[in-house]
Amino acid sequence: MTTRILIIEDETTIAQLERDYFELNGFQVDLCHNGNEGLQLALRDGSAAGLANPGPS
């Protein structure tokens, strides 16, 4: 079974690079561009890991 991860990244280019990297290394990737969408997806589908860009505080 393939490990599934969730990437939450608002910068499209960075998100695509991260997705490509993980997919090339055998992961199934869910990609969201904002935290609310990512939270909903994580709660609905579950992921083995998550990668988020917290942004400025």
VENHUUR-V525155 format. One record per pair of residues at least 24 apart in sequence whose C-alpha atoms are under 6 Angstrom apart, sorted by the first residue. I is the first residue (numbers start at 1). GAP is how many residues later the second one is. If there is no record, write none. Layout:
I;GAP
I;GAP
This chain:
2;25
3;24
4;24
4;25
4;43
4;44
5;24
5;42
5;43
5;44
5;45
6;24
6;25
6;44
7;24
7;43
7;44
7;45
8;24
8;25
8;30
8;44
9;24
9;44
10;24
